[in-house]
Amino acid sequence: MHMSYKYLIGLMKSGLYDEYYEDLKTSMPPFMDPEVYGRSLLENVSFIATSNNPNPKNHGRGFVARLTGTTSEAITLLYLMVLGKKLFDMDQKELTFKVEPKLKKDFFDENQEVSIKLFSDIEIIIKNPTLKDTYHGVKAISYELINDEDTIIVYDHVVRGELAQAIREKTFKKVIVTLG
């Protein structure tokens, strides 16, 4: 599993998104056949028995469930898919915040949305009104930054300066990103 996840991370970071989503089907437990995997699809394992295992019934089955590198790599893959490579960056000495999901359209729900928690406190909701794969020219066109007092709307593909810093400091409880 560990090496499969490293391979998937490499595909994602290299921009090979079609290949990534094709290999995801056979490399990540939630997309595997539970009979072949041999344990709950919600459980990461450290090792999968290869075809040279002496017992053919074990080929492709997961062994040794534990929280190790596979869990960390699964989280890395999730963040790369939903948020992109560089959520925060510096542009001419100014902090920026930019959500760049690399998701197939099938990952969006019936409302054309997907959500994730950032820093355990901020709900990031990504709206995909055109329902396209987000790695083919789709980018953020606006951000709604929401806290208890008000909502600030930024009509741009990036949030800059003090507002980016406020996101980093968890000033906002929710960020709604609309793609176009």
C-alpha positions as CSV (number, residue, x, y, z in Angstrom):
1,M,0.0,0.0,0.0
2,H,2.7,2.4,1.0
3,M,4.4,2.2,-2.4
4,S,1.0,2.3,-4.2
5,Y,0.2,5.5,-2.4
6,K,3.6,7.0,-3.2
7,Y,3.0,6.1,-6.9
8,L,-0.4,7.8,-6.8
9,I,1.1,10.9,-5.1
10,G,3.7,11.0,-7.9
11,L,1.0,10.8,-10.6
12,M,-1.0,13.6,-8.9
13,K,2.0,15.9,-8.4
14,S,3.1,15.3,-12.0
15,G,-0.2,16.4,-13.4
16,L,-1.1,12.9,-14.8
17,Y,-4.7,13.2,-13.6
18,D,-6.3,10.8,-16.1
19,E,-3.8,8.1,-15.2
20,Y,-4.2,8.9,-11.5
21,Y,-7.9,8.3,-11.6
22,E,-7.6,5.2,-13.7
23,D,-5.0,3.7,-11.2
24,L,-6.9,4.9,-8.2
25,K,-9.6,2.2,-8.9
26,T,-7.1,-0.6,-8.2
27,S,-4.7,1.1,-5.8
28,M,-6.8,2.6,-3.0
29,P,-9.1,0.5,-0.8
30,P,-12.3,2.5,-1.1
31,F,-12.3,1.7,-4.8
32,M,-11.2,-2.0,-4.5
33,D,-13.2,-5.2,-4.6
34,P,-13.8,-6.0,-0.9
35,E,-13.5,-9.7,-1.6
36,V,-10.1,-9.3,-3.1
37,Y,-8.9,-6.8,-0.5
38,G,-9.9,-9.1,2.3
39,R,-10.8,-6.5,5.0
40,S,-13.0,-3.5,5.4
41,L,-12.5,-1.0,2.7
42,L,-12.3,1.7,5.4
43,E,-9.1,0.2,6.7
44,N,-5.7,1.0,5.4
45,V,-3.1,-1.8,5.5
46,S,0.6,-1.7,5.3
47,F,1.0,-4.6,2.9
48,I,-0.9,-6.3,0.1
49,A,0.1,-9.8,-0.8
50,T,1.6,-9.9,-4.3
51,S,1.1,-12.6,-6.9
52,N,4.3,-14.4,-5.8
53,N,2.8,-15.1,-2.4
54,P,2.8,-18.9,-1.9
55,N,-0.9,-19.0,-1.1
56,P,-2.9,-17.9,-4.2
57,K,-5.9,-17.1,-2.0
58,N,-4.0,-14.2,-0.5
59,H,-3.0,-12.5,-3.8
60,G,-4.2,-8.9,-3.6
61,R,-5.3,-9.2,0.0
62,G,-4.4,-6.6,2.6
63,F,-2.4,-7.5,5.7
64,V,-1.3,-5.7,8.9
65,A,-3.8,-2.8,9.4
66,R,-2.2,0.0,11.2
67,L,-1.9,3.8,11.2
68,T,1.4,4.4,9.5
69,G,2.7,6.1,6.3
70,T,-0.3,4.8,4.4
71,T,-2.7,6.9,6.5
72,S,-0.5,10.0,6.1
73,E,-0.3,9.4,2.4
74,A,-4.0,8.9,2.1
75,I,-4.5,12.3,3.7
76,T,-1.9,13.8,1.4
77,L,-3.8,12.4,-1.6
78,L,-7.1,13.8,-0.3
79,Y,-5.7,17.3,0.2
80,L,-4.0,17.2,-3.2
81,M,-7.2,16.1,-4.9
82,V,-9.5,18.6,-3.1
83,L,-7.3,21.6,-2.3
84,G,-4.4,21.4,-4.8
85,K,-0.6,21.5,-4.4
86,K,-0.1,24.9,-2.8
87,L,-3.0,26.2,-0.8
88,F,-0.9,29.1,0.7
89,D,1.9,30.8,-1.2
90,M,3.7,34.1,-1.4
91,D,3.3,36.3,-4.4
92,Q,5.6,39.4,-4.4
93,K,5.8,39.3,-0.6
94,E,2.0,39.0,-0.2
95,L,0.4,35.9,1.2
96,T,-2.1,34.1,-1.1
97,F,-4.7,31.4,-0.6
98,K,-5.8,29.5,-3.7
99,V,-7.9,26.3,-3.9
100,E,-7.1,24.3,-7.0
101,P,-9.0,21.0,-6.9
102,K,-8.0,18.1,-9.2
103,L,-11.2,16.1,-9.0
104,K,-13.2,14.0,-11.5
105,K,-16.7,15.3,-11.8
106,D,-18.0,12.1,-10.2
107,F,-16.6,13.2,-6.8
108,F,-19.1,16.0,-6.6
109,D,-22.5,15.3,-4.9
110,E,-26.0,15.9,-6.3
111,N,-25.6,19.6,-5.4
112,Q,-22.4,19.8,-7.5
113,E,-20.4,20.3,-4.3
114,V,-17.6,18.6,-2.3
115,S,-16.4,19.7,1.1
116,I,-13.4,19.2,3.4
117,K,-12.2,20.5,6.7
118,L,-9.1,22.7,6.8
119,F,-7.2,23.0,10.1
120,S,-10.0,21.0,11.7
121,D,-12.1,24.2,12.0
122,I,-12.8,25.7,8.6
123,E,-15.3,24.1,6.3
124,I,-14.2,24.4,2.7
125,I,-17.1,23.9,0.2
126,I,-16.2,23.7,-3.4
127,K,-19.0,24.3,-5.9
128,N,-18.7,23.0,-9.5
129,P,-21.7,24.4,-11.3
130,T,-20.5,23.3,-14.7
131,L,-19.8,19.8,-13.3
132,K,-16.6,19.3,-15.2
133,D,-13.5,17.5,-14.2
134,T,-11.6,20.2,-12.4
135,Y,-8.2,19.5,-13.8
136,H,-9.1,20.5,-17.3
137,G,-9.1,24.4,-17.3
138,V,-11.6,24.8,-14.4
139,K,-10.5,27.2,-11.7
140,A,-11.9,29.3,-8.8
141,I,-13.8,32.3,-9.8
142,S,-14.9,33.4,-6.4
143,Y,-14.5,32.8,-2.7
144,E,-17.1,33.5,0.0
145,L,-15.4,34.0,3.4
146,I,-17.9,33.5,6.2
147,N,-17.7,34.1,9.9
148,D,-20.2,34.8,12.6
149,E,-20.4,38.5,11.8
150,D,-20.4,38.8,8.0
151,T,-19.6,37.3,4.6
152,I,-16.8,38.7,2.4
153,I,-16.9,37.8,-1.3
154,V,-13.7,37.8,-3.4
155,Y,-14.2,37.7,-7.2
156,D,-10.9,36.3,-8.2
157,H,-9.1,32.9,-8.5
158,V,-7.0,33.8,-5.4
159,V,-7.4,35.4,-2.0
160,R,-4.6,37.8,-1.2
161,G,-3.0,39.7,1.7
162,E,-4.9,40.2,4.9
163,L,-7.8,38.0,3.9
164,A,-5.5,35.1,3.1
165,Q,-3.8,35.7,6.5
166,A,-7.3,35.7,8.2
167,I,-8.0,32.3,6.6
168,R,-4.7,31.0,7.9
169,E,-5.6,32.3,11.4
170,K,-8.9,30.6,11.3
171,T,-10.9,33.8,11.4
172,F,-13.5,32.3,9.0
173,K,-15.6,29.3,9.8
174,K,-16.5,28.6,6.2
175,V,-15.0,29.2,2.8
176,I,-17.2,28.6,-0.3
177,V,-15.2,28.3,-3.5
178,T,-17.1,28.6,-6.8
179,L,-15.4,27.1,-9.8
180,G,-15.9,28.2,-13.4
